[in-house]
């Protein structure tokens, strides 16, 4: 009986390893804002965004690149870049990159 419990606990621990990411992720719900980068260009009067969507953690669509956000905001000099992630149970995820600059 003890061997079964220990084996189950070890199998569970191994199954959960490697789940760490570069940003916080909730298994049930994620709604975070995170910085991506900043430059020495302090001026930021323009803002551009680009969004991607994920469905059922199986299909991801869209262009949420920094270049797309720059184009959408008519930005040539980037001040900083932020990312917003929202995901519910892995069913529907929305990922937005926001670029500020001139």
N, C-alpha and C positions, 0 to 999 in steps of 0.2 A: 504494500500500500504506500509506504513512504517513498519507494522508488518511482512509483507512478506520479506522485505529487512533485517530487524533485525534478523528474523528467519533464513534466508539464511546465513547471516554472522556468527551467532552463530553455525549453523550446520557445516559450513566450518571450523571454529576454532576448534570445537570438533573433526572433522575428521582428522585434522592435528596434534592433540596432540598424544604423544606417539611415534612420529617419530624420536626422538633423539636416537642416537647410541653412542657407545663408541669411534667412530672415524668419521671424516667428511664424509658425503655421499652426492653427488650431484644427484638431481632427473633426470637430463639429462645425465651428464657425470661425472665420478669419475676417477681420476688418482692421487693416493697419495702414499707416502712412509711414514711409521710410525714405531716408535720403539716399540718393544714388551717387551724386558727385557735386562738387562746387568748384568754381574757378576764381581767378583773381579779378574777374570782371564784376564789379559790385553793382553796376547799373542793371535794373530789371524792370522796364516799363511795359514789356510785352509778355504774354503768357500763351503757350500753345500746349495742347493735350493730344494724346493718341491712346486709343483703347483697344484691347483684345478681350475676347470672351472664350471661356472654356465650358464645355457641356459634358456632363457625366464623367469628367476626368479622362475622356477618351478622344474628344475632338476639340481642338483649339483653333480659333480663327481670328484674323485681324492683324493689323500692323501697329504695334505699340512701341515702335523704335523711337529713339531720340530724334532721328532725322525726320520721321513723320510728324512728331510733335513740333519740331522747329518749323517745318513747312506750314503746318496748320496755324501757327502763331506768327508767321512771317518774321522769324528770328534768324539772324545771322551770327550774332555773338551770344553765346550761352553764359549765363550767370550761375545757374544751378539747376539740377534735375532731381525730381522727387518721384516716388512711385507709390501708388495706392493699390492695395490688394483687398478684394472682397470675395469670399468663397463660402458657400453654405453646403456642408456635407459632401463636397466634391461634386455636387450636382450642377451648380451654375457658379462660374467664377468670372469676375470682371477685374481686369488689370489695366490701370491707367498710368501713363507716364506724363508728368507735367514738366515742361521746360520753361524757365524764365530767363529773359535776357533782352537784348536790343536787336 
